[in-house]
Amino acid sequence: MNFQPLGNRVLIEREEEVSTTASGIIIPDNAKEKPSKGKVLAVGPDAKEEGINEGDVVVFGKYAGNEIVLDEKEYLILGSDEVLGILK
């Protein structure tokens, strides 16, 4: 995949949530919420200036960004203003 976000946008791969509870109950895919954190795969030039870098794990709002499909895999494009924070 070769994708370069423009401006203040970042390309994110969502982290999958655990599909079982602590007590071992399996949660079906249709009952799971989409995760609100993910790994930054590519960063636009303006987002780099705001301190977001490739490889960072970030937290974002539940309905933030736009979903896109590249190489048959789903990704999320966010503006840097939609990133709530970086997990360290």
Buried (B, 14 or more C-beta within 10 A) or exposed (E): EEEEBEEBBBBBBBEEEEEEEEEEEEEEEEEEEEBBBBBBBBBBEBBBEEEBEEEBBBBBEEEBBEEEEEEEEEBBBBBBEBBEEEEE
